[in-house]
């Protein structure tokens, strides 16, 4: 029970970094951004937009009127700014939450190597999960929609896997029962502190993704 309470208190706030449960928009396309162009694609649609707003749709160069060129140019500019920014904000917030709980454990429980080790393991696994959804490397940003849409469930699965490993390896360590009150206090205080920040970021993610999807769908409709 102690282990369960502890890891629920640590897992729930961190897994919310991946939560877009209130967002009505689930992307259905991958995005690759580099210096040459912005590439948005899935099994049925392949859209390339250059920095000048020129468009290639399903391997066919499109003749655009000035209004649509302005829209496509603005869209690719927004993607170049918003997706890398969203990536950085997610990693920064995840790191801040991890550091907050790390410090809380140290303050309340001292240098409990087991708890710090498991928190670090959870953090590294969630970072890896985020990088499978959105990643900037060598000047290229990649967004994978299927990984993004599944990130909440996968984050919860990672936490549960780590939790069961902890329980299985330390079920006989009854000495930790004396820390029940401290763990309960960590859960109460830190969750209360982190919840508004995480909910705000959750809403921010939804706003960005919704804005991207609306622009994309509008441009496709005008092109077709």
C-alpha positions as CSV (number, residue, x, y, z in Angstrom):
1,X,0.0,0.0,0.0
2,X,2.8,2.4,0.8
3,X,4.5,1.8,-2.5
4,X,1.2,2.2,-4.3
5,X,0.5,5.5,-2.6
6,X,3.9,6.8,-3.3
7,X,4.0,6.0,-6.9
8,X,0.5,7.2,-7.5
9,X,1.5,10.6,-6.0
10,X,4.6,10.8,-8.3
11,X,3.1,9.3,-11.4
12,X,-0.2,11.1,-11.8
13,X,1.2,14.7,-12.0
14,X,4.0,13.6,-14.4
15,X,1.7,11.5,-16.7
16,X,-0.5,14.6,-17.1
17,X,2.3,16.1,-19.2
18,X,1.1,13.8,-21.9
19,X,-2.6,14.3,-21.2
20,X,-4.7,15.9,-23.9
21,X,-7.9,14.2,-22.8
22,X,-10.1,17.3,-23.0
23,X,-8.8,18.2,-26.5
24,X,-11.3,17.3,-29.3
25,X,-8.6,17.3,-32.0
26,X,-6.4,14.3,-32.6
27,X,-4.0,14.9,-35.5
28,X,-4.0,12.3,-38.3
29,X,-0.7,13.3,-40.1
30,X,3.0,13.4,-39.4
31,X,5.0,16.6,-39.8
32,X,8.6,17.1,-40.8
33,X,10.1,20.6,-40.7
34,X,13.5,21.5,-42.1
35,X,15.1,24.5,-43.8
36,X,13.9,23.5,-47.3
37,X,10.2,22.9,-46.6
38,X,7.4,21.7,-44.2
39,X,6.2,18.3,-45.1
40,X,2.7,17.1,-43.8
41,X,1.7,13.6,-44.7
42,X,-0.3,10.4,-44.0
43,X,-1.3,7.4,-46.1
44,X,-3.7,9.5,-48.3
45,X,-2.4,13.1,-48.4
46,X,1.1,14.4,-49.0
47,X,1.6,18.2,-48.6
48,X,4.8,20.1,-49.0
49,X,5.0,23.9,-48.3
50,X,8.1,25.9,-49.0
51,X,9.1,29.0,-47.0
52,X,7.8,31.1,-49.9
53,X,4.4,29.5,-49.6
54,X,4.7,27.3,-52.7
55,X,2.9,24.0,-52.5
56,X,3.2,20.5,-53.8
57,X,0.2,18.3,-53.1
58,X,0.4,14.6,-53.7
59,X,3.5,15.1,-56.0
60,X,1.7,17.8,-58.0
61,X,2.8,21.5,-58.0
62,X,-0.1,23.7,-57.3
63,X,-0.9,27.1,-58.8
64,X,-2.0,29.3,-56.0
65,X,-3.7,32.7,-55.9
66,X,-2.0,35.4,-53.8
67,X,-4.5,34.9,-50.9
68,X,-3.7,31.2,-50.6
69,X,0.0,31.8,-51.0
70,X,-0.2,34.2,-48.0
71,X,-2.1,31.5,-46.0
72,X,0.4,28.7,-46.8
73,X,3.4,30.9,-46.1
74,X,1.9,31.9,-42.7
75,X,1.0,28.3,-41.9
76,X,4.5,26.9,-42.4
77,X,5.9,29.9,-40.4
78,X,3.6,29.0,-37.6
79,X,4.6,25.4,-37.6
80,X,8.3,26.4,-37.6
81,X,7.7,28.4,-34.5
82,X,5.0,26.5,-32.6
83,X,6.2,22.8,-32.8
84,X,9.8,23.3,-31.6
85,X,8.5,25.7,-28.9
86,X,5.9,23.2,-27.8
87,X,8.6,20.5,-27.6
88,X,10.9,22.7,-25.5
89,X,8.1,23.7,-23.2
90,X,7.1,20.0,-22.6
91,X,10.6,18.9,-21.7
92,X,11.1,22.0,-19.5
93,X,7.9,21.4,-17.6
94,X,8.7,17.6,-17.2
95,X,12.1,18.5,-15.8
96,X,10.6,21.0,-13.4
97,X,8.1,18.6,-12.0
98,X,10.7,15.9,-11.6
99,X,13.0,18.3,-9.7
100,X,10.1,19.4,-7.5
101,X,9.4,15.9,-6.4
102,X,13.1,15.0,-6.1
103,X,13.5,17.9,-3.7
104,X,10.3,17.1,-1.8
105,X,11.6,13.5,-1.2
106,X,15.0,14.8,-0.1
107,X,13.4,17.3,2.3
108,X,10.9,14.8,3.8
109,X,12.7,11.5,3.6
110,X,16.4,12.4,3.1
111,X,18.6,10.6,0.6
112,X,16.3,7.6,-0.1
113,X,18.3,6.1,-3.0
114,X,15.5,3.8,-4.0
115,X,12.9,6.5,-4.3
116,X,15.2,8.8,-6.2
117,X,16.3,6.0,-8.5
118,X,12.7,5.1,-9.4
119,X,11.8,8.7,-9.9
120,X,14.8,9.1,-12.2
121,X,13.7,6.0,-14.1
122,X,10.2,7.3,-14.6
123,X,11.5,10.6,-15.8
124,X,13.9,9.1,-18.3
125,X,11.1,6.8,-19.7
126,X,8.7,9.8,-20.1
127,X,11.4,11.8,-21.8
128,X,11.9,9.0,-24.2
129,X,8.2,8.8,-24.8
130,X,8.0,12.5,-25.5
131,X,10.8,12.3,-28.0
132,X,9.0,9.6,-29.9
133,X,6.2,12.1,-30.4
134,X,8.1,15.3,-31.2
135,X,11.8,15.8,-31.6
136,X,14.2,18.4,-33.0
137,X,17.5,17.0,-34.2
138,X,20.1,18.5,-36.5
139,X,17.8,21.4,-37.4
140,X,14.9,19.2,-38.3
141,X,11.7,18.9,-36.2
142,X,9.6,15.7,-36.5
143,X,6.0,15.2,-35.1
144,X,4.5,11.7,-35.2
145,X,0.8,11.8,-34.8
146,X,0.2,8.2,-33.8
147,X,2.7,8.4,-31.0
148,X,1.3,11.7,-29.9
149,X,-2.3,10.4,-29.8
150,X,-1.2,7.4,-27.7
151,X,1.2,9.2,-25.4
152,X,-1.2,9.4,-22.4
153,X,-2.0,5.7,-22.3
154,X,1.7,4.8,-22.9
155,X,2.7,7.1,-20.1
156,X,0.4,5.4,-17.7
157,X,1.6,2.0,-18.8
158,X,5.2,3.0,-18.1
159,X,4.3,4.2,-14.6
160,X,2.5,1.0,-13.8
161,X,5.3,-1.1,-15.1
162,X,7.8,0.7,-12.9
163,X,5.4,0.6,-10.0
164,X,5.0,-3.2,-10.2
165,X,8.8,-3.6,-10.5
166,X,9.2,-1.6,-7.3
167,X,6.6,-3.6,-5.5
168,X,8.0,-6.9,-6.7
169,X,11.5,-6.1,-5.6
170,X,10.8,-4.5,-2.3
171,X,7.6,-6.0,-1.0
172,X,9.3,-7.2,2.2
173,X,10.9,-3.8,3.0
174,X,8.5,-3.0,5.8
175,X,10.8,-0.4,7.3
176,X,9.5,2.1,4.8
177,X,6.1,2.1,6.5
178,X,7.4,4.6,9.0
179,X,7.5,7.2,6.1
180,X,3.8,6.9,5.4
181,X,3.0,10.4,6.8
182,X,5.8,12.0,4.9
183,X,4.8,10.4,1.6
184,X,1.2,11.4,2.2
185,X,2.3,15.0,2.8
186,X,4.5,15.0,-0.3
187,X,1.5,13.8,-2.4
188,X,-0.9,16.4,-1.0
189,X,1.4,19.4,-1.1
190,X,3.2,18.8,-4.4
191,X,0.2,17.7,-6.3
192,X,-1.7,20.8,-5.1
193,X,1.2,23.0,-6.3
194,X,1.8,21.3,-9.7
195,X,-1.9,20.7,-10.7
196,X,-2.7,24.2,-12.0
197,X,0.6,24.4,-14.0
198,X,0.0,21.0,-15.6
199,X,-3.7,21.8,-16.4
200,X,-2.6,25.1,-18.0
201,X,0.0,23.4,-20.1
202,X,-2.5,20.7,-21.1
203,X,-4.9,23.4,-22.4
204,X,-1.9,25.1,-24.2
205,X,-1.1,21.9,-26.0
206,X,-4.7,21.5,-27.1
207,X,-4.8,25.1,-28.4
208,X,-1.6,24.7,-30.4
209,X,-2.7,21.4,-31.9
210,X,-6.2,22.7,-32.7
211,X,-4.8,25.8,-34.3
212,X,-2.5,23.7,-36.5
213,X,-5.2,21.3,-37.5
214,X,-7.7,24.1,-38.4
215,X,-5.1,25.8,-40.7
216,X,-4.2,22.5,-42.3
217,X,-7.8,21.5,-43.0
218,X,-8.6,24.9,-44.4
219,X,-5.7,24.9,-46.7
220,X,-6.5,21.4,-47.9
221,X,-10.1,22.4,-48.6
222,X,-9.0,25.4,-50.6
223,X,-6.4,23.3,-52.6
224,X,-9.0,20.7,-53.4
